[in-house]
């Protein structure tokens, strides 16, 4: 079996997709509507997805004209300091910054140096681009640094070093601390050696998808399960083994993995090192039954068999 590409479930539906870092090739995009822009579509409808598109975007000494979408999008900055103009107001982002761009919201980009980010869209954009509407040139007004405490930046967030450190989160926050006020917005979900930090969800006005950071401690694992939604995983640090529909791969920084609805998958840290990846899901997870763990239903089968139930 190839170590890259999209693989189908038994019923013919796309099950999962693996993209190796060395196979990611950026190509110029939006001719006439941008300068210095290049991108690589990692996941979309032509690559198996029903609900999402995931894109690696580079902008170097250039711009993207002001536009809006009939779909929802978000981004997470990997490198550089791009300027995001959201409804005309410019904010300078930095690595670790993320933004939710609601349906129908005018936005544009500029970058003096090279910037790199992951862009998520849901539902998946149309192949012919008919769900993107250009409004005019990119604004050139002076941008301000991202201040996550400023209520005007309610669509923006910044993940700083240490904000997924559980030992630090146990401590009380000083009244004058120059960070986002302590609340569920700053919470980290921790279980079984896994820490999950929500970045983009309804808190940032995203209604159709989520984006979050996942940290695995040495030896952590997520047992085989599937979801009623699709997921993508962009590797940032460390290595982790993923098993999808019985096939096993090792994911490394820069690799991308995607699982379709109903694809049974699991993750295992086997190298005694921390792992981090950026994860997205679409549609947004339901309030209940987001996970279907194979082991729980196998347990029920055993109980029924032990009780003599055919």
MARPAGU-886121 format. One line per 4 residues: number of its first residue (from 1); their letters; for each residue x, y, z of C-alpha. Coordinates in nm, 4 decimals, always signed. Example, Ala and Ser with C-alpha at 12.3 -4.5 7.8 and 13.67 -1.06 7.14 Angstrom:
<nodes>
1 = as = +1.2300 -0.4500 +0.7800  +1.3670 -0.1060 +0.7140
</nodes>
This chain:
<nodes>
1 = xxxx = +0.0000 +0.0000 +0.0000  +0.1248 +0.3485 -0.0836  +0.2537 +0.5581 +0.2081  +0.0537 +0.8592 +0.0882
5 = xxxx = -0.2801 +0.9380 -0.0716  -0.6448 +0.8663 +0.0080  -0.7694 +0.5214 +0.1111  -1.1282 +0.3983 +0.1004
9 = xxxx = -1.3491 +0.2201 +0.3492  -1.5003 -0.1179 +0.2634  -1.8167 +0.0509 +0.1325  -1.6143 +0.2696 -0.1073
13 = xxxx = -1.6291 +0.5917 +0.0961  -1.2998 +0.7757 +0.1588  -1.1607 +0.6519 +0.4902  -0.8390 +0.8434 +0.5481
17 = xxxx = -0.5723 +1.0459 +0.3717  -0.2000 +1.0740 +0.4422  +0.0169 +1.3531 +0.3023  +0.3887 +1.3403 +0.3725
21 = xxxx = +0.5757 +1.6660 +0.4264  +0.8022 +1.5987 +0.1298  +0.4974 +1.5710 -0.0974  +0.3615 +1.9149 -0.0027
25 = xxxx = +0.4219 +2.1538 -0.2938  +0.3174 +2.5179 -0.2812  +0.1818 +2.6664 -0.6044  +0.0910 +3.0281 -0.6940
29 = xxxx = -0.2708 +3.1142 -0.6158  -0.5424 +3.3712 -0.6925  -0.3837 +3.5355 -0.9976  -0.4943 +3.8954 -1.0319
33 = xxxx = -0.6329 +3.8957 -0.6773  -0.3070 +3.8604 -0.4871  +0.0700 +3.8898 -0.4965  +0.3297 +3.6721 -0.3273
37 = xxxx = +0.0650 +3.4083 -0.2497  +0.1167 +3.0344 -0.2824  -0.0658 +2.7408 -0.1293  -0.1153 +2.3656 -0.1235
41 = xxxx = -0.4572 +2.2084 -0.0734  -0.4078 +1.9191 +0.1674  -0.7691 +1.8066 +0.2088  -1.0832 +1.8926 +0.0133
45 = xxxx = -1.3665 +1.7437 -0.1894  -1.1432 +1.6319 -0.4732  -0.9245 +1.4514 -0.2175  -1.2023 +1.2635 -0.0379
49 = xxxx = -1.3536 +1.5092 +0.2078  -1.7247 +1.5827 +0.2291  -1.7163 +1.8564 +0.4927  -1.3842 +2.0428 +0.4953
53 = xxxx = -1.0845 +2.1877 +0.3164  -0.7401 +2.2212 +0.4737  -0.4752 +2.4366 +0.3069  -0.1136 +2.5313 +0.3748
57 = xxxx = -0.0771 +2.8985 +0.2788  +0.2358 +3.1082 +0.2216  +0.2360 +3.4853 +0.1718  +0.5669 +3.6589 +0.1052
61 = xxxx = +0.6033 +4.0317 +0.0464  +0.2492 +4.0445 -0.0883  -0.1230 +4.0659 -0.0267  -0.4616 +3.9025 -0.0804
65 = xxxx = -0.7430 +4.1341 -0.1901  -1.0411 +4.1924 +0.0360  -1.3000 +3.9172 -0.0048  -1.5614 +3.7110 +0.1749
69 = xxxx = -1.6873 +3.3537 +0.1597  -2.0210 +3.1784 +0.1811  -1.8360 +2.9204 +0.3936  -1.6635 +2.9559 +0.7309
73 = xxxx = -1.2870 +2.9557 +0.7702  -1.0133 +2.9837 +1.0297  -0.6357 +2.9991 +1.0368  -0.3404 +2.9179 +1.2614
77 = xxxx = -0.0090 +3.0988 +1.2062  +0.2989 +2.8768 +1.1807  +0.5629 +3.1325 +1.0780  +0.5988 +3.5056 +1.0246
81 = xxxx = +0.3751 +3.8008 +1.1100  +0.0923 +3.8317 +0.8574  -0.1540 +4.1176 +0.8867  -0.5185 +4.0117 +0.8871
85 = xxxx = -0.7678 +4.2807 +0.7927  -1.0982 +4.1714 +0.9409  -1.3853 +4.3981 +0.8377  -1.1273 +4.6664 +0.7565
89 = xxxx = -0.9364 +4.6596 +1.0867  -0.5775 +4.5390 +1.0590  -0.4193 +4.3158 +1.3235  -0.0646 +4.1832 +1.3101
93 = xxxx = -0.0582 +3.8139 +1.3939  +0.2335 +3.6019 +1.5133  +0.3125 +3.2303 +1.5421  +0.0492 +3.0717 +1.7649
97 = xxxx = -0.2188 +3.3220 +1.6640  -0.5449 +3.1947 +1.5244  -0.8576 +3.3537 +1.3831  -1.2137 +3.2566 +1.3016
101 = xxxx = -1.3608 +3.4195 +0.9920  -1.7402 +3.3834 +0.9994  -1.9536 +3.3346 +0.6908  -1.9856 +3.6582 +0.4912
105 = xxxx = -1.7131 +3.8482 +0.6808  -1.4881 +4.0731 +0.4651  -1.1178 +4.0083 +0.5178  -0.7791 +4.0508 +0.3491
109 = xxxx = -0.4128 +3.9786 +0.4131  -0.0756 +4.1488 +0.3820  +0.2722 +4.0282 +0.4736  +0.6022 +4.2135 +0.4415
113 = xxxx = +0.8109 +3.9009 +0.5005  +0.7300 +3.5347 +0.4483  +0.4364 +3.4129 +0.6527  +0.2999 +3.0596 +0.6693
117 = xxxx = -0.0321 +2.9417 +0.8085  -0.2791 +2.6552 +0.8084  -0.6235 +2.7508 +0.6799  -0.9381 +2.5496 +0.7516
121 = xxxx = -1.2741 +2.5872 +0.5718  -1.6175 +2.4342 +0.6342  -1.8245 +2.3342 +0.4551  -1.5773 +2.2469 +0.1840
125 = xxxx = -1.5342 +2.5250 -0.0758  -1.6680 +2.4742 -0.4250  -1.4159 +2.3702 -0.6853  -1.5134 +2.6544 -0.9202
129 = xxxx = -1.4601 +2.9226 -0.6535  -1.8166 +3.0512 -0.6861  -1.8471 +3.0752 -0.3059  -1.5706 +3.3408 -0.2792
133 = xxxx = -1.6553 +3.7051 -0.3528  -1.3878 +3.9736 -0.4012  -1.4698 +4.3250 -0.2843  -1.1650 +4.5331 -0.3764
137 = xxxx = -0.7964 +4.5920 -0.2977  -0.6502 +4.4887 +0.0362  -0.6554 +4.7744 +0.2886  -0.3205 +4.9341 +0.3643
141 = xxxx = -0.4091 +5.1039 +0.6925  -0.1627 +5.0641 +0.9773  -0.2113 +4.7413 +1.1695  -0.2002 +4.6969 +1.5468
145 = xxxx = -0.0423 +4.4061 +1.7356  -0.2792 +4.1291 +1.8400  -0.4178 +4.1951 +2.1875  -0.6228 +3.8909 +2.2849
149 = xxxx = -0.7696 +4.0780 +2.5835  -0.9239 +4.3466 +2.3629  -1.2956 +4.2583 +2.3206  -1.2814 +4.3917 +1.9640
153 = xxxx = -1.0634 +4.0917 +1.8811  -1.3355 +3.8427 +1.9684  -1.2587 +3.6440 +1.6512  -0.8894 +3.6151 +1.7375
157 = xxxx = -0.6836 +3.4165 +1.9861  -0.3158 +3.3637 +2.0690  -0.1732 +3.0406 +2.2079  +0.1387 +3.1363 +2.4030
161 = xxxx = +0.4137 +2.9127 +2.5363  +0.3093 +2.7437 +2.8573  -0.0656 +2.7815 +2.8098  -0.1001 +2.4035 +2.7826
165 = xxxx = +0.1243 +2.3413 +3.0833  -0.1028 +2.1841 +3.3432  +0.1290 +2.2707 +3.6329  +0.1077 +2.6406 +3.5438
169 = xxxx = -0.2703 +2.6249 +3.5050  -0.3040 +2.4930 +3.8604  -0.1771 +2.8243 +3.9953  -0.3944 +3.1246 +4.0613
173 = xxxx = -0.3908 +3.4081 +3.8092  -0.2977 +3.7541 +3.9353  -0.5589 +4.0251 +3.8861  -0.3252 +4.2284 +3.6676
177 = xxxx = -0.1863 +3.9396 +3.4643  -0.1398 +4.0492 +3.1005  -0.3248 +3.7476 +2.9641  -0.6791 +3.6560 +2.8718
181 = xxxx = -0.8955 +3.6534 +3.1843  -0.9189 +3.3076 +3.3366  -1.2321 +3.1212 +3.2238  -1.3293 +2.8275 +3.0042
185 = xxxx = -1.1592 +3.0267 +2.7272  -0.8256 +2.9489 +2.8936  -0.9105 +2.5946 +3.0048  -0.7254 +2.2834 +2.8924
189 = xxxx = -0.8922 +1.9423 +2.8824  -0.6544 +1.6782 +3.0183  -0.7009 +1.3007 +3.0242  -0.4871 +0.9862 +2.9893
193 = xxxx = -0.1704 +1.1840 +2.9184  -0.3465 +1.3937 +2.6532  -0.4021 +1.7707 +2.6726  -0.6474 +1.9456 +2.4398
197 = xxxx = -0.6661 +2.3238 +2.4038  -0.9579 +2.4648 +2.2052  -0.8513 +2.7434 +1.9686  -1.1463 +2.8053 +1.7369
201 = xxxx = -1.5051 +2.7159 +1.8213  -1.8290 +2.8976 +1.9056  -1.6351 +3.1097 +2.1534  -1.4699 +3.2796 +1.8540
205 = xxxx = -1.8000 +3.2730 +1.6598  -1.7195 +2.9611 +1.4545  -2.0389 +2.7618 +1.4027  -1.9442 +2.4981 +1.1460
209 = xxxx = -1.6066 +2.3627 +1.2597  -1.3500 +2.3545 +1.5385  -0.9720 +2.3923 +1.5565  -0.7677 +2.2838 +1.8577
213 = xxxx = -0.4185 +2.1921 +1.9761  -0.3377 +1.8410 +2.0999  -0.0408 +1.7471 +2.3188  +0.0544 +1.3846 +2.3925
217 = xxxx = +0.2769 +1.3043 +2.6877  +0.5165 +1.0062 +2.6606  +0.3186 +0.6831 +2.6485  -0.0183 +0.8472 +2.5835
221 = xxxx = -0.2661 +0.6800 +2.3521  -0.6174 +0.7188 +2.2165  -0.7833 +0.3808 +2.1702  -0.9583 +0.2881 +1.8416
225 = xxxx = -1.2652 +0.5051 +1.7815  -1.4555 +0.6908 +1.5135  -1.6681 +1.0068 +1.4917  -1.9828 +1.1404 +1.3224
229 = xxxx = -1.7592 +1.4073 +1.1621  -1.4292 +1.4443 +0.9767  -1.0955 +1.5338 +1.1350  -0.7589 +1.6583 +1.0108
233 = xxxx = -0.4246 +1.6515 +1.1918  -0.1244 +1.8724 +1.1043  +0.1874 +1.7498 +1.2841  +0.3946 +2.0149 +1.4634
237 = xxxx = +0.6306 +1.8390 +1.7063  +0.7446 +1.4850 +1.7800  +0.6328 +1.1570 +1.6246  +0.3187 +0.9517 +1.6789
241 = xxxx = +0.1853 +0.6269 +1.5335  -0.1617 +0.6389 +1.3830  -0.3691 +0.3324 +1.2985  -0.6598 +0.3899 +1.0586
245 = xxxx = -0.8802 +0.1056 +0.9394  -0.6036 -0.1387 +1.0337  -0.3197 +0.0436 +0.8522  -0.0363 +0.1844 +1.0669
249 = xxxx = +0.1825 +0.4870 +0.9902  +0.4287 +0.7065 +1.1780  +0.3472 +1.0787 +1.1552  +0.6265 +1.3394 +1.1759
253 = xxxx = +0.6339 +1.7219 +1.1769  +0.4883 +1.8593 +0.8555  +0.2849 +1.5451 +0.7801  -0.0923 +1.5702 +0.7438
257 = xxxx = -0.3522 +1.3059 +0.8221  -0.7286 +1.3154 +0.7641  -1.0017 +1.0743 +0.8731  -1.3492 +1.0586 +0.7250
261 = xxxx = -1.6719 +0.9936 +0.9097  -1.6780 +0.6328 +1.0259  -1.3034 +0.5736 +0.9884  -1.1830 +0.3827 +1.2956
265 = xxxx = -0.8527 +0.5334 +1.4069  -0.6175 +0.5426 +1.7055  -0.2978 +0.7244 +1.8093  -0.0039 +0.5818 +2.0063
269 = xxxx = +0.3040 +0.7606 +2.1431  +0.5762 +0.4929 +2.1407  +0.9024 +0.6911 +2.1529  +0.8818 +0.8299 +2.5077
273 = xxxx = +0.8697 +1.1887 +2.3769  +0.6060 +1.4633 +2.3758  +0.3982 +1.5093 +2.0602  +0.1953 +1.8065 +1.9372
277 = xxxx = -0.0404 +1.8530 +1.6448  -0.3047 +2.0963 +1.5217  -0.6432 +1.9309 +1.4769  -0.9643 +2.0404 +1.3058
281 = xxxx = -1.3095 +1.8879 +1.2812  -1.6128 +1.9469 +1.0600  -1.9016 +1.9593 +1.1068  -1.8628 +2.0812 +1.4635
285 = xxxx = -1.8897 +1.7931 +1.7149  -2.2366 +1.7322 +1.8648  -2.2935 +1.7845 +2.2398  -2.3017 +1.4056 +2.2930
289 = xxxx = -2.1703 +1.0945 +2.1171  -1.8714 +1.2643 +1.9553  -1.6670 +0.9483 +2.0132  -1.7584 +0.5861 +1.9440
293 = xxxx = -1.4944 +0.3742 +2.1188  -1.4523 +0.0247 +1.9810  -1.3499 -0.1169 +2.3199  -1.6757 -0.0102 +2.4860
297 = xxxx = -1.8933 -0.1874 +2.2318  -1.6645 -0.4914 +2.2363  -1.7170 -0.4969 +2.6128  -2.0944 -0.5008 +2.5600
301 = xxxx = -2.0566 -0.7905 +2.3170  -1.8625 -0.9857 +2.5807  -2.1223 -0.9120 +2.8489  -2.4063 -1.0246 +2.6262
305 = xxxx = -2.2198 -1.3397 +2.5277  -2.1518 -1.4133 +2.8955  -2.5224 -1.3771 +2.9684  -2.6070 -1.6281 +2.6967
309 = xx = -2.7573 -1.3733 +2.4593  -2.7205 -1.4997 +2.0975
</nodes>
